[in-house]
Amino acid sequence: MRHLPCILPALLLAACGADVQPEESTTSREIHERVLVMDSHLDTPANFSKPDFDILTDNPPRMGQVQVDLPKMERGGLDGGFWVIFTPQGPLDEASYAAAKQAALTRSDEIIAMVEAHPDEFELAYTADDAERIVAEGKRIVFQSIENSYPLGTDLTVLEDFYERGVRLVGPVHFRDNQFADSATDLSATDLGGLTPLGEELVREANRLGMMVDGSHAADSAVEDIMEISTTPIVLSHSGVKALYDHPRNIPDDLLRRVAENGGVIQMNALGSYIENLEPPAERTTALEELAASYEGRSPFDLTDEERKQYMARRGEIDSAYPMPLSSFEVFMEQMLYALEIVGPEHVGMGADWDGGGGVAGMEDVSLLPKVTERLLEEGYTEADLKNIWGGNLLRIMRQAEAAKAQ
């Protein structure tokens, strides 16, 4: 009950009694700091070998490329997440598999070396309990994940080697079809019908090891196959909703509902060209056409290592000179809010594709993550909802994968 006398002028306040206390308020930032905040797709390891990058330094931000370091994580309340071992797709032959495997092992070595160099700030995590303990100790969580299982070749015993290193999330495919699955974006290739027989075995091996399976980048048919085979819920580590923008990397409502019904989660992507139609500058289009022509139209994935290095250097120059227009924080939030409306806060999280092309105007790097919490609270979501969205859903699925391994 309100103390009506207390609305009188200040000279009457003493009559209100000493038991009257000012109403406490909790800010969105305080809530953000209380929940465990993870991102399921940090491409930051791509920066670890660059001489001008230091994970402990507040590096000058570059949209889509330099968005995660310890100072930015501290400002944004990011407790860590899944640090990606990405390998580009190449030819499907034994020599190429061997080269890709070595590249993936090197990337994993770089992740482990970063943690070993900074043991007071980062720690490798292997279980959901590890993640909670690491945060309680004031450090950042470093799970590893595989984006594109191409480096495994046809020998699935290699997956266990990566598991022992700390990989707990594996995605079968990337931009192009491979030995495991149809890609969502390889529209010119022969339809493999979802997962290949080897891809089906990959899912079973991940289940046996206690590793989560990632459906991002996989064709819808492959996502359906993964759910059919997997004994545990799946993760879409960095995906969007197709109902708001019809892009092959986004998921239709019916399939999203099936992911949720099976206990899975969609982690929302913030790569601008996946969430709205962004027209590139004419100069950029011309420069990219000239670059492609100089390599006779070959995909960068089909180039030699030296050619690919030269290609990427020139591509970086084009990106700097003629950047793509940015999507906005509001467009990103429309994607997240739509997914929340469709499947609820128990099945939505964050996988913004930081340092891999992600980021929007108003959320250019991880230091601005508290804006998401603030907006979700304004929309009526509770602290319990935010606990699920920011990390609880991922840890729940991880515990299910761990439990399935023990059976």
C-alpha positions as CSV (number, residue, x, y, z in Angstrom):
1,M,0.0,0.0,0.0
2,R,1.3,3.5,-0.8
3,H,2.1,5.7,2.3
4,L,-0.2,8.6,1.3
5,P,1.1,11.1,3.8
6,C,4.5,10.8,2.2
7,I,3.3,12.7,-0.9
8,L,3.0,15.9,1.2
9,P,5.7,18.5,1.1
10,A,9.2,17.9,2.5
11,L,8.4,19.4,5.9
12,L,6.1,16.5,6.6
13,L,8.5,13.7,5.6
14,A,9.7,13.0,9.1
15,A,6.2,11.9,10.0
16,C,6.4,9.1,7.4
17,G,8.5,6.9,9.6
18,A,12.0,5.6,9.3
19,D,10.8,2.4,7.6
20,V,10.2,4.2,4.3
21,Q,13.0,3.4,1.8
22,P,13.4,4.7,-1.8
23,E,12.3,2.2,-4.4
24,E,15.3,0.3,-5.8
25,S,15.7,0.2,-9.6
26,T,17.8,-2.2,-11.6
27,T,19.3,-0.8,-14.8
28,S,19.6,-2.8,-18.0
29,R,23.4,-2.7,-17.6
30,E,23.2,-4.3,-14.2
31,I,21.1,-7.0,-15.6
32,H,23.5,-7.4,-18.5
33,E,26.4,-7.8,-16.1
34,R,24.5,-10.4,-14.0
35,V,23.8,-12.8,-16.9
36,L,26.4,-15.0,-18.6
37,V,26.9,-13.5,-22.0
38,M,28.2,-15.7,-24.9
39,D,28.4,-15.5,-28.6
40,S,28.3,-18.7,-30.6
41,H,30.4,-17.6,-33.6
42,L,33.6,-15.6,-33.0
43,D,35.8,-15.5,-36.1
44,T,38.4,-13.6,-34.1
45,P,41.0,-16.4,-34.3
46,A,41.5,-15.3,-37.9
47,N,43.3,-12.2,-36.4
48,F,45.6,-14.1,-34.0
49,S,48.4,-14.5,-36.6
50,K,48.3,-10.9,-37.7
51,P,51.3,-8.9,-36.4
52,D,49.2,-5.8,-35.7
53,F,46.6,-7.5,-33.6
54,D,46.8,-7.9,-29.8
55,I,43.9,-9.6,-28.0
56,L,44.7,-7.5,-24.8
57,T,44.7,-4.2,-26.6
58,D,41.8,-2.0,-27.6
59,N,42.5,-2.5,-31.3
60,P,41.2,0.1,-33.8
61,P,37.9,-1.4,-34.9
62,R,37.4,-2.5,-38.5
63,M,33.9,-3.4,-39.5
64,G,33.5,-7.1,-39.9
65,Q,37.2,-7.8,-39.2
66,V,38.4,-6.3,-35.9
67,Q,35.5,-6.3,-33.4
68,V,36.6,-8.5,-30.5
69,D,39.4,-8.0,-28.0
70,L,39.6,-8.0,-24.3
71,P,38.8,-4.3,-23.7
72,K,35.8,-4.5,-26.1
73,M,34.6,-7.6,-24.3
74,E,34.9,-5.9,-21.0
75,R,33.0,-2.9,-22.1
76,G,30.3,-5.1,-23.8
77,G,30.0,-7.6,-21.0
78,L,30.9,-10.5,-23.3
79,D,32.0,-13.4,-21.2
80,G,33.3,-15.4,-24.2
81,G,31.8,-18.1,-26.5
82,F,32.8,-20.3,-29.4
83,W,36.1,-19.3,-31.1
84,V,36.0,-20.5,-34.7
85,I,38.3,-22.8,-36.6
86,F,37.4,-21.9,-40.1
87,T,38.9,-23.5,-43.2
88,P,37.9,-22.5,-46.8
89,Q,36.4,-25.1,-49.0
90,G,38.8,-26.7,-51.5
91,P,39.0,-29.6,-53.9
92,L,37.7,-33.0,-52.7
93,D,40.9,-35.0,-52.9
94,E,43.3,-36.5,-50.4
95,A,46.1,-34.0,-50.9
96,S,43.7,-31.0,-50.4
97,Y,42.1,-32.7,-47.3
98,A,45.6,-33.1,-45.8
99,A,46.4,-29.4,-46.4
100,A,43.1,-28.3,-45.0
101,K,43.5,-30.5,-41.9
102,Q,46.9,-28.9,-41.2
103,A,45.4,-25.4,-41.6
104,A,42.6,-26.3,-39.2
105,L,45.1,-27.7,-36.6
106,T,47.2,-24.5,-37.0
107,R,44.2,-22.4,-36.3
108,S,43.4,-24.5,-33.2
109,D,47.0,-24.2,-32.1
110,E,46.6,-20.4,-32.3
111,I,43.5,-20.4,-30.2
112,I,45.2,-22.6,-27.5
113,A,48.4,-20.4,-27.7
114,M,46.4,-17.3,-27.1
115,V,44.8,-18.8,-24.0
116,E,48.1,-20.1,-22.7
117,A,49.7,-16.6,-23.2
118,H,47.0,-15.0,-21.1
119,P,45.9,-17.4,-18.4
120,D,44.6,-14.7,-16.1
121,E,42.2,-13.4,-18.8
122,F,41.1,-16.4,-20.8
123,E,40.6,-20.2,-20.2
124,L,39.8,-23.1,-22.5
125,A,36.4,-24.6,-21.7
126,Y,35.4,-28.2,-22.3
127,T,32.0,-28.4,-20.5
128,A,29.0,-26.2,-19.6
129,D,30.2,-26.3,-16.0
130,D,33.6,-25.1,-17.1
131,A,32.0,-22.0,-18.7
132,E,30.1,-21.1,-15.5
133,R,33.2,-21.6,-13.4
134,I,35.4,-19.5,-15.7
135,V,33.1,-16.6,-15.6
136,A,32.8,-16.8,-11.8
137,E,36.6,-16.6,-11.7
138,G,36.5,-13.4,-13.7
139,K,38.0,-14.9,-16.9
140,R,36.7,-15.2,-20.5
141,I,35.3,-18.5,-21.9
142,V,37.1,-20.1,-24.9
143,F,35.2,-23.0,-26.4
144,Q,36.4,-24.0,-29.9
145,S,34.1,-24.7,-32.9
146,I,34.6,-26.0,-36.4
147,E,33.1,-24.0,-39.3
148,N,33.3,-26.3,-42.3
149,S,34.2,-29.9,-41.6
150,Y,36.1,-30.1,-44.9
151,P,39.5,-30.6,-43.1
152,L,38.3,-33.9,-41.7
153,G,38.5,-35.4,-45.2
154,T,36.9,-38.8,-45.1
155,D,38.5,-40.0,-41.8
156,L,36.0,-39.2,-39.1
157,T,38.4,-40.3,-36.4
158,V,40.0,-36.9,-36.9
159,L,37.0,-35.3,-35.2
160,E,38.0,-36.9,-31.9
161,D,41.4,-35.3,-32.2
162,F,39.6,-31.9,-32.4
163,Y,37.3,-32.9,-29.6
164,E,40.3,-33.5,-27.3
165,R,41.6,-30.0,-28.2
166,G,38.3,-28.5,-27.0
167,V,36.0,-28.4,-30.0
168,R,32.4,-28.7,-28.8
169,L,30.5,-27.5,-31.9
170,V,30.9,-28.7,-35.4
171,G,29.3,-27.4,-38.7
172,P,29.5,-29.8,-41.6
173,V,29.6,-27.3,-44.5
174,H,30.3,-23.7,-45.5
175,F,29.7,-21.7,-48.7
176,R,30.1,-24.7,-51.1
177,D,28.9,-28.3,-51.1
178,N,31.5,-30.7,-49.7
179,Q,31.9,-34.4,-48.8
180,F,29.4,-34.0,-46.0
181,A,26.4,-31.9,-47.1
182,D,24.7,-29.5,-49.4
183,S,25.5,-25.9,-48.7
184,A,22.8,-23.3,-48.5
185,T,24.7,-21.0,-50.9
186,D,26.1,-23.4,-53.5
187,L,23.2,-23.0,-55.9
188,S,25.1,-24.0,-59.0
189,A,26.2,-27.4,-57.8
190,T,24.5,-30.7,-58.0
191,D,21.9,-31.2,-55.3
192,L,23.3,-33.8,-52.9
193,G,19.9,-34.3,-51.2
194,G,21.0,-32.9,-47.8
195,L,23.6,-34.9,-45.9
196,T,25.7,-37.4,-47.7
197,P,26.2,-40.8,-46.1
198,L,29.5,-39.5,-44.8
199,G,27.7,-36.5,-43.4
200,E,25.2,-38.8,-41.6
201,E,28.2,-40.6,-40.0
202,L,29.7,-37.2,-39.0
203,V,26.5,-36.4,-37.0
204,R,26.6,-39.8,-35.3
205,E,30.2,-39.3,-34.4
206,A,29.6,-35.9,-33.0
207,N,26.8,-37.4,-30.9
208,R,29.1,-40.1,-29.7
209,L,31.7,-37.6,-28.6
210,G,29.3,-35.3,-26.9
211,M,29.7,-32.5,-29.5
212,M,26.9,-30.2,-30.6
213,V,26.1,-30.0,-34.3
214,D,25.8,-26.7,-36.1
215,G,23.3,-26.3,-39.0
216,S,24.3,-22.8,-40.1
217,H,25.5,-22.7,-43.7
218,A,23.8,-26.1,-44.4
219,A,21.0,-26.3,-46.9
220,D,17.5,-26.7,-45.4
221,S,17.5,-30.3,-46.5
222,A,20.7,-30.9,-44.7
223,V,19.4,-29.2,-41.5
224,E,16.4,-31.5,-41.7
225,D,18.7,-34.5,-42.0
226,I,20.8,-33.4,-39.1
227,M,17.7,-33.2,-36.9
228,E,16.5,-36.6,-38.1
229,I,19.8,-38.2,-37.1
230,S,21.0,-36.3,-34.1
231,T,20.1,-37.6,-30.7
232,T,20.5,-34.1,-29.2
233,P,19.2,-30.7,-30.2
234,I,21.1,-28.7,-32.9
235,V,22.5,-25.2,-32.9
236,L,22.2,-22.7,-35.8
237,S,25.3,-20.8,-34.7
238,H,24.9,-17.7,-36.9
239,S,21.7,-17.6,-38.9
240,G,18.8,-15.3,-39.7
241,V,15.1,-15.6,-40.4
242,K,13.9,-15.9,-44.0
243,A,10.5,-14.4,-43.4
244,L,12.1,-11.0,-43.0
245,Y,14.7,-11.3,-45.7
246,D,14.8,-14.1,-48.3
247,H,18.4,-15.1,-48.3
248,P,19.7,-18.7,-48.7
249,R,21.6,-18.3,-45.4
250,N,18.3,-17.7,-43.5
251,I,15.9,-20.2,-42.2
252,P,12.1,-20.4,-43.0
253,D,9.6,-20.3,-40.2
254,D,8.5,-24.0,-40.5
255,L,12.0,-25.2,-40.2
256,L,12.8,-22.8,-37.4
257,R,9.8,-24.2,-35.5
258,R,11.1,-27.7,-36.0
259,V,14.5,-26.7,-34.7
260,A,12.8,-25.3,-31.6
261,E,10.4,-28.3,-31.2
262,N,13.5,-30.5,-31.1
263,G,15.0,-28.3,-28.4
264,G,17.5,-26.4,-30.6
265,V,18.4,-22.8,-30.8
266,I,18.9,-20.1,-33.5
267,Q,21.8,-17.7,-32.7
268,M,21.1,-14.4,-34.5
269,N,23.5,-13.3,-37.2
270,A,24.4,-9.6,-37.7
271,L,26.0,-9.8,-41.1
272,G,24.3,-7.0,-43.0
273,S,23.9,-8.5,-46.4
274,Y,22.2,-11.5,-44.8
275,I,19.5,-9.5,-43.1
276,E,18.5,-6.9,-45.7
277,N,19.1,-6.1,-49.4
278,L,22.2,-3.8,-49.5
279,E,23.2,-2.4,-52.8
280,P,27.0,-2.2,-53.3
281,P,28.5,1.0,-54.7
282,A,29.0,0.8,-58.5
283,E,32.8,1.2,-58.0
284,R,32.9,-1.8,-55.8
285,T,31.0,-3.9,-58.3
286,T,33.3,-2.9,-61.1
287,A,36.4,-3.6,-59.0
288,L,35.2,-7.0,-57.9
289,E,34.3,-7.9,-61.5
290,E,37.8,-6.9,-62.6
291,L,39.3,-9.0,-59.8
292,A,37.3,-12.0,-60.8
293,A,38.3,-11.6,-64.4
294,S,42.0,-11.5,-63.5
295,Y,41.6,-15.0,-62.1
296,E,39.5,-16.1,-65.1
297,G,36.4,-16.4,-62.9
298,R,37.8,-19.0,-60.6
299,S,36.5,-19.1,-57.1
300,P,39.1,-18.0,-54.5
301,F,38.6,-21.5,-52.9
302,D,40.0,-23.0,-56.1
303,L,43.2,-20.9,-56.2
304,T,46.6,-21.9,-55.0
305,D,47.7,-20.7,-51.6
306,E,49.8,-17.9,-53.2
307,E,47.1,-16.9,-55.6
308,R,44.5,-16.9,-52.7
309,K,46.8,-14.7,-50.7
310,Q,47.1,-12.2,-53.5
311,Y,43.4,-12.4,-54.2
312,M,42.5,-11.7,-50.5
313,A,45.0,-8.8,-50.4
314,R,43.4,-7.2,-53.3
315,R,39.9,-7.9,-52.0
316,G,40.9,-6.2,-48.7
317,E,41.9,-3.1,-50.7
318,I,38.6,-3.1,-52.5
319,D,36.7,-3.5,-49.2
320,S,38.6,-0.5,-47.7
321,A,38.2,1.7,-50.8
322,Y,34.5,0.8,-51.6
323,P,32.9,-0.6,-48.4
324,M,29.5,-2.2,-48.5
325,P,26.7,-0.1,-47.0
326,L,25.8,-1.1,-43.4
327,S,22.6,-2.6,-42.1
328,S,21.3,-1.1,-38.9
329,F,20.8,-2.1,-35.3
330,E,17.1,-1.8,-35.8
331,V,17.1,-4.2,-38.7
332,F,19.1,-6.7,-36.6
333,M,16.7,-6.3,-33.7
334,E,13.7,-6.9,-36.1
335,Q,15.3,-10.3,-36.9
336,M,15.9,-11.2,-33.3
337,L,12.5,-10.0,-32.1
338,Y,10.8,-12.0,-34.9
339,A,12.6,-15.2,-34.0
340,L,11.7,-14.6,-30.4
341,E,8.0,-14.2,-31.4
342,I,8.1,-17.4,-33.4
343,V,10.0,-19.8,-31.0
344,G,10.4,-18.0,-27.7
345,P,13.4,-17.0,-25.6
346,E,14.3,-20.7,-24.9
347,H,15.3,-21.1,-28.5
348,V,17.1,-17.8,-29.5
349,G,20.6,-16.5,-28.8
350,M,23.4,-14.5,-30.3
351,G,25.9,-15.5,-33.0
352,A,26.6,-12.2,-34.7
353,D,29.5,-13.4,-36.9
354,W,32.0,-11.0,-35.3
355,D,35.3,-10.6,-37.2
356,G,33.7,-12.6,-40.0
357,G,31.6,-9.9,-41.6
358,G,29.1,-9.2,-38.9
359,G,28.2,-5.9,-37.3
360,V,25.7,-3.2,-38.1
361,A,25.5,0.5,-37.7
362,G,24.8,1.1,-34.0
363,M,26.3,-2.3,-33.0
364,E,29.7,-2.1,-34.7
365,D,31.6,-4.3,-32.3
366,V,31.0,-6.3,-29.1
367,S,31.4,-3.3,-26.8
368,L,27.8,-2.4,-27.8
369,L,26.1,-5.6,-26.8
370,P,24.4,-4.0,-23.8
371,K,22.1,-2.3,-26.3
372,V,20.6,-5.7,-27.1
373,T,19.8,-6.3,-23.5
374,E,18.3,-2.8,-23.1
375,R,16.1,-3.2,-26.1
376,L,14.9,-6.7,-25.1
377,L,13.9,-5.4,-21.7
378,E,12.0,-2.5,-23.3
379,E,10.2,-5.2,-25.3
380,G,9.1,-6.9,-22.1
381,Y,11.6,-9.7,-21.9
382,T,12.6,-10.6,-18.4
383,E,16.0,-11.2,-16.8
384,A,15.2,-14.9,-16.9
385,D,14.6,-14.7,-20.6
386,L,17.9,-12.8,-21.1
387,K,19.7,-15.5,-19.1
388,N,18.5,-18.0,-21.7
389,I,19.1,-15.8,-24.7
390,W,22.6,-14.8,-23.8
391,G,24.0,-18.2,-22.9
392,G,21.6,-20.4,-21.0
393,N,20.2,-22.0,-24.2
394,L,23.6,-22.9,-25.5
395,L,24.7,-24.4,-22.2
396,R,21.5,-26.4,-21.9
397,I,22.1,-28.0,-25.3
398,M,25.8,-28.6,-24.4
399,R,24.7,-30.4,-21.2
400,Q,22.3,-32.5,-23.3
401,A,25.2,-33.4,-25.6
402,E,27.4,-34.2,-22.6
403,A,24.7,-36.4,-21.1
404,A,24.1,-38.3,-24.4
405,K,27.8,-39.1,-24.5
406,A,27.6,-40.6,-21.1
407,Q,24.8,-43.0,-22.1
